[in-house]
Amino acid sequence: MSRLVQRLGWPGTLALACILGFVAIGILAPLIAPWPAQGAGAPNVAARLMPPSADHWLGTDHLGRDMLSRLIYATRVSLSNGMLIVAFSLLIGLPVGLAAGYFGGWVDEALMRVTDVFLAFPALLLAVLMAASLGPGFLNSVIAVSVTWWPWYARLARAEGLVLRGQPYVEAARLAGVSHPRIILRHILPATARPLTVQAALDVGPALLTAAALSFLGLGVLPPTADWGQMVDAGRKFFPDRWWYSAMPGVTIFIVALSFSVLGDALRDRRKGAARASA
Amino acid sequence: MDIIRYILRRMVLSAFVVVGVTFLVFIVAQVVPSDPAALYAGPRPTAEQIEKARQELNLDAPLPARFVTFAQAMAAGDFGISYKSRRLIAEDLKAYLPATLELAVFSTGMALLFGVPLGVMAAARQGRWPDRLGSLGAIASVAMPTFFLAMLLQLVFAQWLGIMPLSGRISREIAISTPVPQATGFLLFDSLLAWRPDAFADAARHLVLPALTLASYPAGVAMRLTRSAMIEILERRHIAAARALGLPSGRILFGHALPNAMGPALTVIGLSFAYALTGAVLVEIIFAWPGLGRYVSEAILAKDFPVIAAVTMVVTVCYVAMNLIIDIAQALVDPRVALT
């Protein structure tokens, strides 16, 4: 524990704990939600829009559902949304970027120009266009954001591939007659895994923010499933008189995104510190 | 010579990117949606109506031919008609684009106005509480969901304090009884042209909250970039010389150090502009701002694909042009950029 604090500093450790806490909440949702049925979407019309109280710590929504339970269930959707976006984007960006960096020449030129086209769009706008075209829904919103997200990984992976293809061990493998796909998969991919996984883990926060924005526009999951962005939007009609409806999910998004960005800063500082120490 | 080659290369690449963007928008807006003809034909269409719509939209033509038609129409500024309102989209864009650009320009200005001086302060007091506070603010501004910040600002400044208007672009009294004559569509500019200080002040007040919402994230980025650039420059010798000469610290910071740290400011302008153009989709709904963002969000609900495609095209081309200008400016300011 103290070693972790030493490495990440207090803010970074706190942020990491916060993220792990939310992951645990998502996994254990049915066990810890005070009103599991309401969390999953069952209405309770007798208690509509109640302010926070002993029964409902964070108040209730317009169908009388316990806000805390809804938020706990929404954690599953929002977190897995963020993680799937990053995973999908890696799945596309990694092969494209590695191929571009490894082969160079016209392959590189062609792949990177395609990547440029995707990067030319303001990200949220392309996601909105995609999501509108595919229709609302959990998987569609994941695909829509991934389409705007993968070029960044392609660029990162290309930079790694460019460096690695000149390494002696890669050249040795090529001389030994190992096929190109096998070199990329067995010799280059593992070496890029570390910097990229760190980056990817940190990107779950921003990805989740983008997904929340799509949900807010009505392009995310469909009711009765809830996610944080959609809850903020649903509460907008009752804002600011019933402030808790929008404020609770809004603050939740903020805390999670903040944790990811604080953790990212801590890791970056640590890398900088390590570079300075070794220099 | 290198600079001219660099500029030419950037221009050719941008032209290529615009073609690619057009292709992608064509695929997503015209090929992916299941049946554009049914949407075009209106509510509960008959089979003949759909068939007629298919012919009008030229849906039976082969894909490459359809793409060429689409690209030619886009290049000519002919965006077609809206499925829903049956109005010419080009006319709608002309009405809504200035409102969004006004917001984008204003918020970019705000981001620089807050971000750069804060970054200078943080660098000057490196490691002490103004620096820590500034860094915390910068991190928070990245993590804050735009739409939630917009609602919070409304709550505090419009509902509680009552010092700012809740939403809209101008007060209803002015819009109805003494409207400002339209010349450019930029309300601040128009009210100055017509010499209407009352309308100018009112429009400016309406701008503050939405612009502040859109400025918060780029201001945070501006602050961080300025801070790190300034820290590096403050260690250079000409600063030490200026200190040894006993120049006042304000003049050293803003007169001798900051001009050397202006590279990041250019980056931030581009980033902030892009952020404002897309954030507009979220912010304009909340502040009832009559711009492209609200236009497109209504089109999303109605599955009005020609409108969504047109807005995406126009905004993306603005964005590509903006990036091109910034790249060229950066190469002119710092010729080393052109060598990479």
Interface residues (C-beta under 8 A of the other chain):
Chain A: R113 V114 D116 V117 F118 A120 F121 P122 A123 L124 L125 L126 V128 L129 M130 A132 S133 L134 G205 L209 A212 A213 F216 L217 G218 L219 G229 V232 D233 R236 F239 P240 W243 S246 G250 V251 I253 F254 A257 L258 F260 S261 V262 D265
Chain B: L13 F16 V17 V18 G20 V21 F23 L24 V25 V28 A29 V32 P33 I139 A140 V142 A143 M144 P145 T146 F147 F148 M151 L152 Q154 L155 Q159 A274 Y275 L277 T278 G279 V281 L282 I285 I286 V296 S297 A299 I300 L301 K303 F305 I308 A309 V311 T312 V315 T316 Y319 V320 N323
